[in-house]
Amino acid sequence: MIETLVNGTWHPAVTPQPAGSPGPFGGFLAWVACPAPGSCVTVGGYYTHTGPAADASQPQIDTPAGGIWTATPGALPADAGTKDQIGALYDVACTQTGNCVSMGIYAAGANTR
């Protein structure tokens, strides 16, 4: 969920999972950056499995357009694992609209980076 403050009143918005995500397993948003009024980006992750691999996740980036938030899966490095992947973004900074950098973690085989 994302809350937006407009004229002293908070307005909640439910953020969707990225298109093509495997199911409604939930997720989290960890950080937000707003380089200009009305221009924000949030980062986090969304869960992709239940059961033994309940912590499997992918990075997620959310951006608004016309008051509607859209979720996009974050890209993973070439050496990222492909089974029960763990990936998430935990911070984002923007110097201007469309010019941001984010950091997080991912699993490369048995190693987390």
Buried (B, 14 or more C-beta within 10 A) or exposed (E): EBEBEEEEEEEEBEBBBBEEBEEEBEBEBBBBBEBEEEBBBBBBBBBBBEEEBEEBBBBBBBBBEEEEBEBEBBEBEEEBBEEBBBBBBBEBEBEEEEEBEBEBBBBBEEEEE
